[in-house]
Amino acid sequence: MGVFRTVVSPTALPYVVTGFRLAAAVALILEIAAELFVGVPGLGKAIGVAQSSEAVTSSHVRR
């Protein structure tokens, strides 16, 4: 157990964190895509309504 804690954990931690970041980004993209296809109220539905009514300014995310 000592070797795992002193060698393996610190070495693997950057890869684990990178995996979580990539998974979170993919999950967000898939969630919005699912809302676009299913039509449930949410961000995907709001984007779809704005695009179908040609409201260009509200279909883009503003910072």
Contacts in CASP RR format, 6 or more apart in sequence:
PFRMAT RR
TARGET T0000
AUTHOR 0000-0000-0000
METHOD contacts of the structure
MODEL  1
MGVFRTVVSPTALPYVVTGFRLAAAVALILEIAAELFVGVPGLGKAIGVA
QSSEAVTSSHVRR
32 43 0 8 1.000
32 44 0 8 1.000
32 47 0 8 1.000
35 42 0 8 1.000
35 43 0 8 1.000
35 44 0 8 1.000
35 45 0 8 1.000
36 44 0 8 1.000
36 45 0 8 1.000
36 47 0 8 1.000
36 48 0 8 1.000
39 45 0 8 1.000
46 58 0 8 1.000
47 59 0 8 1.000
48 59 0 8 1.000
50 56 0 8 1.000
50 58 0 8 1.000
50 59 0 8 1.000
51 59 0 8 1.000
END
